[in-house]
Amino acid sequence: MFLHTFEYHINQGVTFTTISKDSILRMKSNKGSSPTAANTEVVGGWEVRPGGMLVQKRNSDCNHIVPNIKVRVKYGSVYHEVVISSQASFGELKKLVAGVTGVHTQDQKLIYKEKERDSKWFLDSAGVRDGSKIVLVEDEVSRERRRLESRKNAKLDKASKEIADIKFEVDTLSKKVAAIELEINGGKKVVETVFLSLIELLMTQLIKLDAIDADGDVKLHRRMQVKRVQKYIETLDMLKVRNSSLEKLQQHRQIYKGSMSKTFQKQQEMKKINGNFNYGQVVVTTKWETF
């Protein structure tokens, strides 16, 4: 029993191809059974695609030259002639059309025989021949969606760059904070204005970070920098307290040193005074005073 189920158009004529039912069943049953068949079984010039569709075999012989065709693409009131392989896909055609019309591939709708064609479909499978006319319609919804997406990406890129610049500034300030901490740990007093200047600079970076509007990973990076700046400000506040305590300690030391110096001077003066008296010496004389 034979099934007349497929037709193929050639030069305005129609040729009917007959395929036996057994061949169809054999191709479907063998589909996926052969790992070397690349999910495709070929019988009598026909093949089963991975989705189960039975289509005419495409000539993949390397010695066979696939002819190019010239299609006429209408965009508005203007026709554009595009030369492309007869076995190319509509997606490949969209790339060429984008070059001559300026319409982005994602915004294109290619209409052939009053039907929109998917980018994965092949020209020859759809019946496109040399001289065929295809209508290009720009998808305004897709264009607007892509425009909004482009603006969003540009906004995120700008925010990411601003955060990177702030991070560089914070890295520089963090080195100064580490240097101050090292001096205080060594017992060296730091001028109060140094703390005020660094805290002001860090607060400026914190204000810049709060002004950045970001989403996703960029928002996470901003939050990390905010916590980092806050940590350095807290560190400076603690170092400021330690520096104040260090100043008081130095004042106490100076007072103590001054009092010790005065005490030492008094002791030296007392030694000089006491040195003029001879305590513990016995004086013997033979001169008696007569009354």
C-alpha positions in Angstrom: 0.0 0.0 0.0 1.3 3.5 -0.9 0.5 6.8 0.5 0.4 10.0 -1.7 1.1 12.5 1.0 3.8 14.9 -0.2 4.2 17.3 -3.1 7.2 19.3 -4.3 6.9 22.3 -6.6 9.4 22.5 -9.5 9.2 25.2 -12.2 5.5 25.8 -11.8 4.8 22.1 -12.0 3.8 19.6 -9.4 5.5 16.3 -8.8 3.9 13.7 -6.5 6.2 11.4 -4.6 5.1 8.1 -3.3 6.5 6.5 -0.2 5.6 3.2 1.1 4.0 2.9 4.5 6.6 0.3 5.5 9.4 2.8 4.7 7.7 5.4 6.9 7.3 3.1 9.8 10.8 1.8 9.4 12.2 5.3 9.5 10.2 6.3 12.6 11.0 3.0 14.4 14.7 3.4 13.7 14.8 7.0 14.7 17.3 7.5 17.6 18.3 3.9 17.4 21.5 4.6 15.5 24.0 6.9 17.3 25.8 7.6 14.1 22.7 8.8 12.2 22.6 12.2 14.1 18.9 11.6 15.0 18.0 11.4 11.2 17.0 8.4 9.1 17.1 8.7 5.3 15.1 6.4 3.0 14.3 7.0 -0.7 15.4 10.7 -0.7 13.3 11.5 2.4 14.5 12.0 6.1 13.0 12.1 9.5 14.0 15.3 11.4 14.6 15.1 15.2 11.1 16.5 15.9 9.5 13.6 13.9 8.7 15.5 10.8 9.2 13.7 7.5 10.9 16.0 4.9 12.8 15.7 1.6 16.5 15.0 2.1 18.7 18.0 1.8 21.8 17.5 -0.4 24.8 17.6 1.8 27.3 16.3 -0.7 30.4 18.4 -0.6 30.8 18.1 -4.3 27.3 19.5 -4.9 27.2 23.3 -5.3 24.2 24.9 -3.7 22.9 27.6 -6.0 22.2 31.2 -4.8 18.9 32.9 -5.3 17.9 36.5 -5.4 14.9 37.4 -3.4 13.1 40.7 -3.3 12.4 42.0 0.2 9.8 44.7 0.5 10.1 47.2 3.4 7.6 49.9 3.3 7.4 51.1 -0.3 11.0 50.1 -1.2 12.2 46.8 -2.6 15.6 45.4 -1.7 17.3 42.6 -3.6 19.1 40.1 -1.4 21.3 37.3 -2.8 21.4 34.2 -0.5 21.8 30.5 -0.6 18.7 28.6 -1.7 19.1 26.3 1.4 19.6 29.1 3.9 17.3 29.7 6.8 15.1 32.7 7.3 17.3 33.7 10.3 20.3 34.0 7.9 18.1 36.1 5.6 17.2 38.4 8.5 20.9 39.1 9.0 21.3 40.2 5.4 18.1 42.2 5.5 19.3 44.0 8.6 22.3 45.2 6.7 20.3 46.8 3.9 17.3 48.1 5.9 18.8 48.9 9.3 16.1 46.9 11.1 17.4 44.8 13.9 17.0 41.0 13.4 14.9 40.8 16.6 12.5 43.4 15.3 11.9 41.7 11.9 8.9 39.8 10.8 9.4 38.1 7.4 6.1 37.5 5.6 6.1 35.0 2.8 2.8 33.9 1.1 0.9 35.8 3.8 2.5 33.8 6.6 5.2 34.9 9.1 8.2 32.6 8.8 10.2 31.4 11.8 13.9 32.1 11.8 14.6 28.4 12.0 12.7 27.5 8.8 14.6 27.0 5.5 13.9 29.0 2.4 13.6 26.0 0.1 11.3 24.1 2.5 9.0 27.1 2.4 9.1 27.2 -1.4 11.2 30.4 -1.7 12.7 30.5 -5.2 14.8 32.9 -7.2 12.8 36.2 -7.6 10.4 35.4 -4.8 9.0 38.4 -2.9 9.2 38.6 0.9 7.6 41.4 3.0 9.4 42.8 5.9 7.4 44.2 8.8 9.0 45.8 11.8 7.8 44.6 15.2 7.2 47.7 17.2 6.6 45.9 20.4 9.9 44.0 20.1 11.7 47.2 19.2 10.3 49.0 22.2 11.1 46.1 24.5 14.7 45.9 23.1 15.0 49.7 23.5 14.0 49.5 27.2 16.4 46.6 27.7 19.2 48.6 26.1 18.5 51.6 28.4 18.4 49.3 31.4 21.8 47.8 30.4 23.3 51.2 29.8 22.1 52.3 33.2 23.6 49.2 34.9 26.9 49.8 33.0 27.0 53.4 34.2 26.3 52.4 37.8 28.9 49.7 37.6 31.5 52.2 36.4 30.6 54.6 39.2 30.9 51.9 41.8 34.3 51.0 40.4 35.5 54.6 40.7 34.3 54.8 44.3 36.0 51.6 45.1 39.3 53.0 43.8 38.9 56.1 46.0 38.0 53.9 49.1 41.1 51.8 48.4 43.3 54.9 48.6 41.6 56.1 51.8 41.9 52.7 53.4 45.7 52.9 53.2 45.6 56.2 55.1 43.4 54.6 57.7 45.8 51.7 58.1 48.8 54.2 58.4 47.0 56.1 61.2 46.2 52.9 63.1 49.9 51.9 62.8 51.1 55.2 64.3 48.6 55.1 67.2 49.6 51.5 67.9 53.2 52.7 68.1 52.2 55.3 70.7 52.4 58.3 68.4 49.8 61.0 68.6 48.0 62.0 65.4 46.7 65.5 64.7 42.9 65.8 65.2 42.3 67.4 61.7 43.6 64.2 60.0 40.7 62.2 61.4 38.1 64.8 60.5 39.5 65.1 56.9 39.4 61.3 56.4 35.9 60.9 57.9 34.6 63.7 55.6 36.1 62.0 52.5 34.6 58.7 53.4 31.2 60.2 54.1 31.4 61.8 50.6 31.9 58.4 49.0 29.0 57.0 51.1 26.7 59.7 49.8 27.8 58.9 46.2 27.0 55.2 46.8 23.5 56.0 48.2 22.7 58.0 45.0 23.4 55.1 42.7 20.3 53.2 41.5 21.2 49.6 40.6 19.7 46.1 40.4 21.0 42.5 40.6 24.8 42.0 40.9 25.5 45.7 40.6 23.3 46.4 43.6 25.1 43.7 45.6 28.5 45.4 44.7 27.1 48.7 45.9 26.0 47.3 49.2 29.4 45.7 49.7 31.1 49.1 49.2 28.7 50.8 51.6 29.5 48.3 54.3 33.2 48.8 53.6 33.0 52.6 53.9 31.0 52.3 57.1 33.6 50.0 58.6 36.4 52.5 57.9 34.4 55.3 59.5 33.8 53.2 62.6 37.5 52.4 62.7 38.5 56.0 62.5 36.0 56.8 65.4 37.7 54.2 67.6 41.2 55.4 66.6 40.1 59.0 67.4 39.1 57.9 70.9 42.4 56.0 71.4 44.3 59.1 70.1 42.5 61.3 72.6 43.4 58.8 75.4 47.0 58.8 74.2 47.0 62.6 74.4 45.8 62.6 78.0 48.4 59.9 78.9 51.1 62.0 77.4 49.9 65.1 79.4 49.9 63.0 82.6 53.4 61.8 81.8 54.6 65.4 81.3 53.0 66.5 84.5 54.5 63.6 86.4 57.9 64.2 84.8 57.7 67.9 85.8 56.8 67.1 89.4 59.6 64.5 89.6 62.1 67.1 88.2 61.0 69.6 90.9 61.3 67.0 93.6 64.8 66.0 92.4 65.9 69.7 92.4 64.7 70.1 96.0 66.5 67.0 97.1 69.7 68.4 95.5 69.2 71.7 97.3 68.7 69.9 100.6 71.9 68.0 100.1 73.8 71.2 99.5 72.4 72.8 102.7 73.0 69.7 104.8 76.6 69.5 103.5 77.5 72.7 105.4 76.9 71.1 108.7 79.1 68.5 110.3 76.9 66.2 112.2 78.4 63.6 114.6 81.9 65.3 115.0 83.4 65.7 118.6 85.5 68.8 119.3 88.2 68.6 122.0 89.7 71.8 123.5 91.9 72.7 126.4 90.8 76.3 126.6 88.6 76.8 129.5 86.6 79.8 129.9 87.2 81.6 133.3 84.2 83.1 135.0 
